[in-house]
Amino acid sequence: MSRKFTPKVVTGNALIEGDAVWLTEDDRWTREMSEAELIEDEAHAQMRLLFGQSQPSVVVGVYLADAKAGLNGPEPTHFREDFRTRGPSNYPHGKQATA
């Protein structure tokens, strides 16, 4: 028996900067998960994943990540994705430096 599909976002890492990025509904890559497209249909999720993977000159390591609807947009449901929303962990830079 297959598992029920859960909402997803398309994510990966920006090729040049290495920042975690998420795919928006209007085909942009954003560094804010709350701006990502929350996908609730499995077939649509696969199409969006293929779209993201077709941009190797922009983003690498593209995959579908579990997410849930939040007050300000998609939110992570797994600690790994929550960790990625906060930026690099080796020293404050990127999102951590501006917080």
Stockholm file with secondary structure:
# STOCKHOLM 1.0

chainA/1-99         MSRKFTPKVVTGNALIEGDAVWLTEDDRWTREMSEAELIEDEAHAQMRLLFGQSQPSVVVGVYLADAKAGLNGPEPTHFREDFRTRGPSNYPHGKQATA
#=GR chainA/1-99 SS CCCCCCCEEEEEEETTTCCEEEECTTSCEESCGGGSCCBCCHHHHHHHHHHHHTCTTTEEEEEEEEEEEETTEEEESSHHHHHHHTCCSSSSCTHHHHC
#=GC SS_cons        CCCCCCCEEEEEEETTTCCEEEECTTSCEESCGGGSCCBCCHHHHHHHHHHHHTCTTTEEEEEEEEEEEETTEEEESSHHHHHHHTCCSSSSCTHHHHC
//
